[in-house]
Amino acid sequence: MATFRTNDGVTLSYADTAPAAVGGGGSGVRAVVLIHGYTAPAAAWVLVSDALLAQGYRVIAFDRRSHGESETPMHGQRMARHGRDLGELLDHLRLDHVTLVGSSMGGNAIWAYVDQFGSQRLAGVLIDDQTPKMITTDDWPYGFYDYTPDNAGTKFATGVTSTGRGRDQAKSALAVMRLVERLGGPPAFRNASAPETIGLLNDHALADWRDVVARFDRPFVMLAARESQLWPCEHAAATVADNPNGRAVVVEDCGHTVAIDQPDRLVEELVQLLHDTDPSA
């Protein structure tokens, strides 16, 4: 994987792959940046990457700090910094009119980027099963199951807890096997309760990005898993309700990580977004 150095001294890794017909670099080819969720590595995007490359897109899969092959500092473990890291990646690669795809926490890293730097460099955004507000309240019943203001200070003190809801993990066994076979082994997930990342998890859990989403002026898609283990799928429709640029899609027969359970459906919606934002169309 290639690397770059952030302005606070952290080396971050990414894979930058152009379609075979174009060759290395992919100059002039539309780019998609994939940002995975909490503890996941960039390698877990491989089924999505393969499909995008086959359709002629340049694919950049990004390991956020303390994820995958990137360095693991004790500092910068907050969503604002992860948004800045994404901005520095776009600067490093000189990317414009780029499409960002975020899975789980990676989706809210995109909103953290937009909050700080705006939408000027973006063509569109796709979010893979991530509610913009994790705390469940009377005005937002679409947060993490059983996570409320009453337990906001303790719910994620030791990592992500099981909700006992949604898709039985056994139903995803074939999808996971497909990923493992493609990689030649299981992807290297990080420890969800590690001291260098637990602060990030709690910062993520307390954030509310709804105002950022409401003001976003580019086309975006909110994918929701029908059988998400983390939150109700209705979060997608609620998120786009106040922004005509957004589109909500519920993916059937799918748990939280659409990129693993239903990568073909994610690619289908992403390619539609890419077509909708093609300046030559």
C-alpha positions in Angstrom: 0.0 0.0 0.0 1.1 3.6 -0.6 1.4 6.1 2.3 1.3 9.8 3.1 2.1 11.8 6.2 -0.5 13.9 8.0 0.2 17.4 9.3 0.2 15.9 12.9 2.9 13.4 12.0 1.0 10.2 11.4 1.6 7.9 8.4 -1.6 6.7 6.8 -2.0 3.9 4.2 -4.2 3.6 1.2 -4.5 1.5 -2.0 -4.9 3.4 -5.2 -5.9 1.2 -8.1 -6.8 2.1 -11.7 -8.7 -0.2 -14.1 -6.5 -2.5 -16.1 -7.3 -0.8 -19.4 -6.0 2.5 -18.0 -2.9 1.4 -16.2 -1.3 2.9 -13.1 -2.3 6.3 -11.8 -5.7 6.5 -13.5 -5.3 10.1 -14.7 -8.6 11.3 -16.1 -10.6 8.3 -14.7 -13.3 9.0 -12.2 -12.2 8.2 -8.7 -14.1 6.6 -5.8 -12.7 6.7 -2.2 -13.8 3.9 0.1 -13.7 4.6 3.9 -14.4 1.6 6.1 -15.9 1.4 9.6 -14.7 1.0 13.1 -11.8 -1.6 13.4 -12.2 -2.6 9.7 -9.3 -2.5 7.2 -9.4 -1.1 3.7 -8.9 -4.6 2.5 -12.5 -5.5 3.5 -13.7 -3.4 0.6 -12.2 -5.8 -2.0 -15.5 -7.2 -3.4 -16.7 -3.6 -4.0 -13.3 -2.6 -5.4 -13.2 -5.5 -7.8 -16.6 -4.6 -9.2 -15.8 -0.9 -9.6 -12.5 -1.6 -11.3 -14.3 -3.9 -13.7 -16.6 -1.0 -14.6 -13.7 1.4 -15.3 -13.4 3.4 -12.1 -10.3 4.3 -10.1 -10.6 3.0 -6.6 -8.8 4.4 -3.5 -9.3 2.3 -0.3 -8.2 4.3 2.8 -7.0 2.9 6.1 -8.0 5.6 8.7 -5.5 6.2 11.5 -5.3 3.2 13.9 -7.0 1.0 11.3 -5.5 -1.5 8.8 -1.9 -0.7 7.9 -2.0 2.9 9.1 0.0 4.0 12.2 -1.7 3.9 15.6 -1.1 7.1 17.5 -2.7 7.9 20.8 -3.6 11.4 19.6 -6.2 12.4 17.1 -8.8 9.8 18.1 -11.8 12.0 17.4 -14.1 12.2 14.4 -13.0 15.8 13.5 -9.4 14.6 13.0 -10.5 11.6 11.0 -12.4 14.0 8.7 -9.2 16.1 8.4 -7.2 13.0 7.6 -9.6 12.3 4.7 -9.2 15.9 3.5 -5.4 15.5 3.6 -5.7 12.3 1.5 -7.7 14.2 -1.1 -5.0 16.9 -1.1 -2.2 14.4 -1.4 -3.8 12.7 -4.4 -5.1 16.0 -5.8 -8.6 14.6 -6.2 -11.5 16.7 -7.4 -15.1 15.7 -8.4 -14.5 12.6 -6.3 -17.2 10.2 -4.9 -16.8 9.2 -1.3 -18.2 6.0 0.1 -18.3 5.4 3.9 -19.3 2.2 5.7 -20.5 2.5 9.3 -18.3 5.0 11.2 -16.5 5.7 7.9 -19.8 7.4 6.8 -19.7 9.8 9.6 -16.0 10.5 8.9 -17.3 11.8 5.6 -19.7 14.2 7.3 -16.8 15.3 9.6 -14.8 16.1 6.5 -17.8 18.0 4.9 -18.3 19.9 8.1 -14.8 21.3 8.0 -14.0 21.6 4.3 -17.3 21.7 2.5 -18.3 19.9 -0.7 -16.3 21.7 -3.3 -14.1 18.6 -4.1 -17.0 16.1 -4.1 -19.2 14.8 -6.8 -21.4 12.7 -4.5 -21.5 10.6 -1.3 -22.8 7.1 -0.5 -23.2 6.1 3.2 -23.4 2.3 4.0 -25.7 1.8 7.0 -24.7 4.6 9.4 -27.2 6.8 11.3 -26.1 10.4 11.5 -27.0 10.5 15.2 -26.1 7.5 17.5 -28.1 8.6 20.6 -31.7 7.6 20.5 -34.0 10.4 21.6 -37.7 11.4 21.3 -37.0 13.4 18.2 -34.6 10.8 16.7 -35.7 7.2 17.3 -33.2 5.8 14.8 -30.0 5.7 16.9 -28.0 2.7 18.2 -30.4 0.3 19.9 -30.9 1.0 23.6 -28.3 3.9 23.5 -29.9 6.9 25.2 -28.9 10.1 27.1 -29.2 8.1 30.3 -26.3 5.7 29.4 -24.4 7.9 26.9 -21.4 8.1 29.2 -21.0 4.3 29.7 -22.6 2.4 26.8 -19.3 2.2 24.8 -16.9 2.3 27.7 -15.4 -1.1 26.8 -16.3 -1.3 23.1 -19.3 -2.1 20.9 -21.9 -4.2 22.7 -24.2 -6.7 21.1 -27.8 -5.4 20.7 -29.3 -8.9 20.2 -31.2 -7.4 17.2 -31.2 -7.7 13.5 -29.6 -10.4 11.2 -28.3 -13.6 12.7 -24.6 -13.6 12.0 -24.9 -17.2 10.7 -26.9 -15.9 7.8 -23.9 -13.9 6.7 -21.5 -16.8 6.7 -21.5 -17.4 2.9 -20.9 -13.7 2.3 -18.0 -13.6 4.8 -16.6 -16.8 3.2 -16.7 -15.1 -0.2 -14.6 -12.2 1.2 -12.1 -14.5 2.9 -11.6 -16.6 -0.2 -11.0 -13.4 -2.3 -8.4 -12.1 0.2 -6.8 -15.5 0.9 -7.6 -15.1 4.6 -9.7 -13.1 7.0 -9.3 -9.3 6.9 -7.3 -7.9 9.8 -9.8 -6.1 12.1 -8.5 -4.1 15.0 -9.4 -4.6 18.7 -12.6 -2.7 19.3 -11.8 -2.0 22.9 -8.1 -1.0 22.4 -7.1 2.1 24.4 -5.8 3.9 21.2 -9.3 3.7 19.6 -11.9 3.6 22.4 -11.8 7.4 22.6 -12.7 7.5 18.9 -15.6 5.2 19.4 -17.1 7.3 22.2 -16.5 10.6 20.3 -18.3 9.0 17.3 -21.2 7.8 19.5 -21.8 11.3 21.0 -21.8 13.2 17.7 -24.8 14.4 15.7 -24.2 15.1 12.0 -27.8 15.8 11.0 -27.2 19.6 10.4 -24.3 18.8 8.2 -26.3 16.3 6.1 -29.2 18.8 5.9 -27.0 21.4 4.3 -25.1 19.0 1.9 -25.4 20.3 -1.6 -24.3 17.3 -3.6 -26.2 14.1 -4.5 -26.0 11.5 -1.8 -27.4 8.0 -1.1 -28.2 6.7 2.4 -28.1 2.9 2.2 -29.8 1.1 5.1 -29.6 -2.6 5.9 -33.1 -4.1 6.5 -31.7 -6.4 9.2 -29.0 -4.1 10.7 -27.8 -5.3 14.0 -27.2 -1.7 15.2 -30.2 0.6 14.4 -33.5 0.7 12.6 -33.3 0.9 8.8 -35.7 3.9 8.9 -32.8 6.1 9.7 -32.0 6.5 6.0 -35.4 7.9 5.0 -35.4 10.2 8.1 -31.9 11.4 7.2 -32.8 12.5 3.7 -36.2 14.0 4.6 -35.0 17.5 4.8 -32.6 17.5 1.9 -33.8 17.0 -1.7 -30.3 16.0 -2.8 -30.5 12.7 -0.8 -32.0 9.4 -1.7 -32.7 6.6 0.8 -32.4 2.9 -0.1 -33.1 -0.1 2.1 -31.2 -3.2 1.2 -33.0 -6.5 1.8 -31.6 -9.7 3.2 -28.7 -7.7 4.7 -27.0 -7.0 8.0 -25.1 -3.9 9.1 -22.2 -4.1 6.6 -23.8 -3.9 3.2 -20.3 -4.1 1.6 -19.9 -7.6 2.8 -23.5 -9.0 2.9 -24.7 -7.4 -0.4 -21.7 -5.9 -2.2 -23.4 -6.2 -5.6 -26.3 -4.1 -4.3 -24.0 -1.4 -2.9 -22.2 -1.3 -6.3 -25.4 -1.0 -8.2 -26.5 2.0 -6.1 -23.0 3.5 -6.3 -22.8 3.2 -10.1 -26.2 4.9 -10.4 -24.8 7.8 -8.2 -21.7 8.0 -10.4 -23.9 8.1 -13.5 -26.1 10.8 -12.0 -23.0 12.9 -11.2 -21.2 12.4 -14.5 -20.4 15.8 -16.0 -20.3 14.4 -19.5 -23.7 12.9 -19.3 
